[in-house]
Every structure is written in C-alpha cells, then in structure tokens.
Amino acid sequence: MSISLTRRAALISSGAGVAVLPSVGWARSAANDDAALAEQVDAYVRRAMAAFPDQPAVSVALVKDGRALLTRGYGVRAIGGAAVDEHTLFAIASNTKAVTCAALAILIDEGKVKWDEPVRTYLPGFSLSKPELNEMVTVRDLVSHRIGFGLGAGDLLFWPNSDRTRAEIMTAVPHVPIEDGFRTSYHYCNLMFVVAGEVVAAASGMAWEDFVQTRILDRLGMSETLPVMTGADPAKSALPHGRLGPPLRYQGEMQTIGQSIQEVWDWSAAGAAGGFVTTPVDWARWIAVQLARGELPDGTRLYSEARANEMWRPNIIVSSSAGPTPDLPGRAIAATYATGWQVMDYRGERFITHGGGAPGYISGTVLLPGRNVGFSYFTNAEEGMLTRALRSGIADIVMGKTGFDWVADGVRMKAGNDAKSIAAAAEIDAKQAAGAPPSLPLAAYVGTWRDPWYGDIVIEARDLQLWLSFSRTPALQGPVEAWDGDTLRTRFTDRREEDVFISFTLENGRPAAATMKAVSPDADFSYDFHDLRLTRV
C-alpha cells in the first residue's frame, strides 16, 4: 500500500474528511491511489479466475470512503453464453441476513421492536420444542444463532426448493429439535431468521419483502435488487453451475444446473434468511451505507448510529484459536457472530463479513471499517476455494499485506479436498458391495414415514423397485436400494440433490422407525436429514 493511501486511512479513522485535506495535490494523490487499488483488485480477480478455469462468472464491488471504486463482472452468465457485467443478477443467499437485521434496526429506532424483548411480544404464538424457552427467546437471539438448534436444523423445510408457505414453516418451528443449551454455543440457523422476518412483518404491518423493498431498497436506490428471487429475469441473471458427479456431488465436470435462479433457489417463503438477488452496482450502495453506520449520501439515516454499533457488537463466540501462523495467516484469534454479521480479527484489524451459499452460487461481503473500505464477490458456481481466495486475497490487497498466495493455496487445497472426496466415494461403494442384505424383503419397508417437523416421506413399490419421495420437496425422490443390512440408500433422479441413507429400527419383526443421513460427507449442512425422526404411520 502506498504511503498516501495509508495516510488517508489514518485521516478517515480520526474523523477527518476530504474537506480538511491539506492540499489539492494530496487529494489528487489519494485519487490516484484509489485508481491503483481498483486496478490491483481487478488484476487479482482475473488471476484467480484463470487459476480456477471452470468458474463461469465472478462479479466484484469495491467501495472506499462511500464511493464505488470498482463494480465489474467477469466471465459468462452460462457456459458458452453471454458475458456478465456489473448489472447482472446473482443470488447472494445469506448475505440477505444483514438486510433483515437492518429492517429490525429501523423498527427499533421507531420504537416498534426491541432487541432484548421476547419474541412472543410480537408473535404470541411463537413456541419451540423446548417449552421452557418460549418466554425467554428474544429478537436478538433469533439473529445470533445461539438458541441451541443444531447446524442447519429445519432447513429441509425450504432446502431444496419446497412447496411450503411461510405460514407452514412457522407451524413446523415448534417441532424442530433443539440439541444444545440456550445461549451456550453457536450453531448456524436459517430457520430463526425466517421467524425474524415474521417479527418485521408483525411490527410493521407489511410482509418482510415489502418492508425491505420500500424502507431499504427504494431509499438506497437499489433498483436492480429483488428481495426474493422469483421475479429474477433469466436473461439478466448469472445462471447456476455446479458439479453433479460422478462419483459425488461437487465432483466431475462443471455444468449449468438450472435455466434460472429460481429453478434451483426458491426461498421466497424463507426470504428473510436468504432471498436476495442483486448486482455489484446495487450492492456497492449497501456496502456504502454499512460503512457509513446507516447514514445515506443525502445526510439522512436509514438507521441510527447506535443501531449500527449494535449490529456489529458480538453476541456469541463462533471459534477461537492461538491466532495466525505462516500457513494460516488469516486465522482469527476470535471469530464471533453479531447481528447478521460475523465479526473477527484478521491480520490485526477488525473484519466484518458474511457469506452466502445457494445451489450454484457462492457470495461474500467484507467490511474493513478501520479503513472505510468494503467489498463483495458474487459467483455462479460452487468453487469454495475460489471464493476463499477472493475474500482473503482482496482483503490483503486493501490492507497492503504481501507474502501469502491465496490463489495458489486455494488450488492446492481444492486438489487435496477432491482427493479425499473421491476416496470417500470409493469407500461408500465398496461397503455397499460387501454389505449384508436387508433382514427383511424390501417390500417390508414400504409405507408412509412421518417426522414431527418435516411431515411425510413415502416409500412405495414402483416398477419392481422401491421408490422414496419427500412429500413437500419435489426434487427429493427416486429409487431405493440395499446398502448394508437394514440401512438402505437412495439414488435421487435429480442429480443436483444429495442422496440419503435410511436406517430402520425393527420392532416385533417389522420396521417401526427410521433415521436418515446424507450419503456424501461433502453434503451441504442444509440437507439436515440427520434431524429427522421417522415413525411409520
């Protein structure tokens, strides 16, 4: 980093602005530094994409001192298709969570909500599978991942695409198991952000997406952004891509996995947890208001500075470590979750971030408030090591850090992870080949199997084989085959989805109960099959 850029960062952190710069020549130098920073980031993104040549598209926004230095698209909307640009839509999934928290902050400023008021104040029917928590859980708890649900608990209510309404999701909430202590540890939970969206609706008198549209997007001039993806025009969207095997999901050839965002990602019922689609141009406006602690360019406020500070205040520890090492220079001493944001240390500075993952998309937002800089990266594939390289590599450029090659490290880690996954797949297949036969004829497992929160899963005889269907999730259906003893496995016809093991418990010589888990060790945590407790109807 040049001397003048470092000096400007110091002025900003002390409260100084352009109006008190000592000379026009110095301001010109700072502008030159901004241009150089944008050029460095641009070159780095191009290099990262070259190292991950299967990645169809990336888009980036870089904001400093309230101004977008870079908003650019790289690559193509779909393999063999048209180029993306700064106006191309991407699904950004859980980056939506910070917007939901901003909606709550607006309502808190208006005296309509309080962070530490029980949820039942706003949603009297709210209840959980641990009744003793019903009066204790607050609005802050909903958006802090600290109630005690397991990782991704309840996500099968809306992942993969489900036909459930928002009201039906809320009806299922009291039955989703809570496995850990209240406020004792961090477990990422989309489900409670759905509830938070309903708090917004109850307190404001309008649906979550309507509140977000009128009170946030319209005020920020984010005219290209949609709160939920159902209205996204495929002709203006980066289409989703992934690897569908063999041998497992996330392995094999990169391919287009949908002809629209909503084909693979319809979270309209769970929009408050991850519904947004946006562009780099629009998201730069969101980053700018975050760095300005809620202040808009015209001097008015989206929310107060007090609310901004609260949203960055840690609520639960995510992880801790001894800190950076030569091989892990970005490792945090303490990573925490605040209110819609993860807050940690990164190379000695405060680092505020959130990611988002959807089928065919990975995204991230990073704020470095000490430098008044923020950036985002959106992708239309599932290359996690590429997005890791973008997140840390761009941060290092902004901070002037050198000496570690995040791109090369990402390529190395991807190769190692792929090798482990391929070996795991071979082990799964070998166990099936050597597995014991079921203790009963396959017809004995036919029936309707019910879970208290998910509902019904049906196993039926079809065309001389067993066929399993998740009643509320159209993509989760396909043939069932023997694997090992009374554990069977699926082969879902939609290869975008993760297969499951179904392990049956026998009583009096017949199957009476069953549990599930994903076949692949790489399955996304939102396939929370392991939370199902099935009994025969």
SEKETOR-796272 format. One record per residue (C-alpha): residue in one letter; z, x, y. Coordinates in steps of 0.25 Angstrom, whole numbers, plus 5000, padded with zeros to 4 digits. Example, Ala and Ser with C-alpha at 12.3 -4.5 7.8 and 13.67 -1.06 7.14 Angstrom:
! residues 2
A503150494982;S502950554996;
! end
This chain:
! residues 537
M500050005000;S499750055014;I500750095024;S500349985034;L500449875023;T501849925019;R502249915034;R501649775035;A502449735023;A503749785029;L503449715043;I503249585035;S504549595027;S505249625040;G504749495047;A503649565055;G502249505056;V500949535062;A501349495076;V502249615077;L501349715071;P501349845080;S499849855082;V498549795079;G498149915071;W499349895062;A498949755059;R497549795056;S498049905046;A498849795039;A497649705038;N496849825032;D498049835022;D497949695019;A496449705016;A496749825008;L497749755000;A496749644997;E495749744992;Q496749814983;V497149674977;D495649634975;A495349764968;Y496549754959;V496149614955;R494749654952;R495249774944;A496249684936;M495149584932;A494249704928;A495349744918;F495449604913;P493949574912;D494149444905;Q494849384916;P493949274923;A494549264937;V495749304946;S496049254960;V496949324969;A497649294982;L498349394990;V499249355003;K499949445013;D500649405025;G500149265024;R498749305023;A497849305011;L497249445009;L496549404996;T496049274989;R495049304979;G494449264965;Y493949364955;G493149334943;V492549194938;R493049054936;A492649054922;I492049164913;G490549164917;G490749074928;A490849074943;A491749174951;V493149134957;D493449144971;E494649124980;H494548974979;T494448964964;L495548884958;F496548944948;A497648874940;I498948944944;A499948874935;S501448914938;N501148964952;T501248824955;K502748824953;A502948894967;V502248784973;T503148674966;C504348754971;A503748754985;A503648604984;L505048594981;A505448684993;I504648595002;L505448474997;I506748554998;D506448585013;E506248435015;G507648405009;K507048334997;V507348434986;K508448544984;W508248664974;D509648644968;E509648494967;P509648434953;V508248394949;R508848254946;T509048234961;Y507548224961;L507148184947;P508248094942;G507648084928;F507648234926;S508248284913;L508248394903;S508448424889;K509848474893;P510448354900;E511548444906;L510548504915;N509948374920;E510848374933;M510848524934;V509448564935;T508948584950;V507648594956;R507848744957;D508048744942;L506748674940;V505948784947;S506748904942;H506448904927;R507948904924;I508348774917;G508348824903;F506948784898;G506248884889;L505048954893;G503948844896;A504748734890;G504048604891;D502648664895;L501948594883;L502148464892;F501048514900;W500448644894;P499348644888;N498848524896;S499548394893;D499348254895;R500748234901;T501048174914;R502148234924;A503048124921;E502848144906;I503248294908;M504448254915;T504848154904;A504848274894;V505648364902;P507048314897;H506648354882;V506148494885;P507148584878;I507948684887;E508248804879;D509048894889;G510248884899;F510148824912;R509848924923;T510149034914;S508749094912;Y507249084916;H506249004907;Y504948974914;C504848814914;N503648744919;L504248604916;M505348614926;F504248634937;V503648504933;V504948444936;A505048514949;G503748454953;E504348314950;V505448354959;V504448384970;A503848244967;A505148174967;A505648234980;S504248224988;G503748094983;M502448144978;A501848214966;W502048364965;E500648394967;D500548304979;F501748374985;V501148504983;Q499748474988;T500248405001;R501448485004;I500948625000;L499548644997;D499048565009;R499948635018;L499548765013;G498048735014;M497948754999;S496748664998;E496148734985;T497448714977;L497748604967;P499248574963;V498648524949;M497448574942;T496848444938;G495948444951;A495448584950;D493948594950;P493448684939;A492248724948;K493348794957;S494248844947;A494448964939;L494348914924;P495448954914;H495149064904;G495949124892;R495849184878;L495949084867;G495949184855;P495849224844;P496849254840;L497749194850;R497749124864;Y497549234875;Q496749324865;G495249324863;E494049304873;M494349254887;Q493649114889;T493748994898;I494748904893;G494448784902;Q493448724911;S494448684922;I495848724925;Q496448584921;E495848594907;V496848704903;W497948674914;D498248534918;W499648544923;S499548424932;A500748364926;A501548494928;G500848534941;A502148584947;A502348694937;G500848744937;G499848654942;F499148724954;V497748774954;T497348864967;T496548974973;P496849104979;V496549054993;D497548944991;W498649024984;A498649124995;R499149015004;W500248984994;I500649134994;A500649145009;V501649025011;Q502549085000;L502549225007;A502849155020;R504049085014;G503448945016;E502848965030;L501448915032;P500448985041;D500648885052;G502148915052;T502548785045;R503248795032;L502948745018;Y504448765015;S505548835021;E505848985020;A507148945013;R506448875002;A505448995001;N506649084999;E507248994989;M505948994981;W505949144980;R507449144976;P507749184961;N508349074953;I508249134939;I508049274933;V506749284925;S506949424920;S507549554923;S507349704920;A507649844923;G506449844933;P505149914934;T504650024924;P503450114924;D502750014914;L503249894921;P503249924936;G503349774940;R504549734931;A505549664939;I507049694939;A507249544940;A506249424939;T506749284944;Y506249144945;A506449084959;T505848944962;G504348944958;W504249094959;Q504649214951;V505449324960;M505649464955;D505549604959;Y504249684958;R504249834961;G505449814970;E504949694978;R505149544977;F504049484969;I503849334969;T502849274959;H502349164950;G501349164939;G500549044933;G499949034919;A499048924914;P497948914903;G496849004908;Y497549044921;I498649144926;S499049164940;G500149224949;T500749234963;V501549344968;L502349354981;L502849484987;P503649434999;G504149565004;R502649605007;N502249465011;V501149475000;G500749374989;F499649364979;S499149274968;Y498249294956;F497549184948;T496749204935;N495949114926;A496349174913;E497649214905;E497649364907;G499049384909;M498949534910;L497949524921;T498849434930;R499949534927;A499049644933;L498749554945;R500149514948;S500749654947;G499549734952;I499249654965;A500749664968;D500749814966;I499549824976;V500349734986;M501549824985;G500849954985;K501249994971;T500450084962;G500550154949;F500450044939;D499149984934;W499449834931;V497949814927;A497949924916;D499349874912;G498949734910;V497749774902;R498649854893;M499649744891;K498549644888;A498049734877;G499449744871;N499749594872;D498349564866;A498649654854;K500049584852;S499449444852;I498349484842;A499349544833;A500249414834;A499049324831;A498749404819;E500149394814;I500149244816;D498949234808;A499449324797;K500749234796;Q499849114794;A499049174783;A500349214776;G501149094780;A501848994770;P501148864768;P501848744774;S502948684766;L502248544767;P500848494767;L500248504781;A500248344781;A501748344781;Y501748404796;V500948284801;G501648204811;T502048184825;W502948284830;R503748254843;D504448344853;P505448284863;W504748344875;Y503348364871;G503048244863;D502248234850;I501448334842;V500548274831;I500148334818;E499148254811;A498148274799;R496748294804;D495548344797;L496248394785;Q497248474794;L498448454803;W498148434818;L499248454829;S499248384842;F500148394854;S500148254859;R500148284874;T499348414874;P497948394871;A497548534868;L498648564858;Q498048504846;G497448564833;P497548594818;V498848644812;E498848734800;A499948804792;W500548934797;D501748974789;G502648874782;D503048754790;T502448814802;L501048764806;R500148814817;T499048744826;R497648784829;F497448704842;T496048674844;D496148704859;R496248864858;R496748874872;E498148824867;E499148894859;D499348854844;V500748824839;F501648844826;I502348714821;S503548744813;F504048624805;T505448594800;L505548514788;E506648414784;N506648344771;G505348404767;R504548364779;P504248414793;A505248364803;A505248454815;A504348564821;T504348674831;M503148744838;K502848874844;A501548944849;V500749024839;S500449124849;P501449224854;D500649224867;A500649074869;D501049034884;F502448994885;S502048854890;Y501648824875;D503048794873;F502848744859;H504148804855;D504948704863;L504448584854;R505448524844;L504548434836;T505048324827;R504248234818;V504048094824;
! end
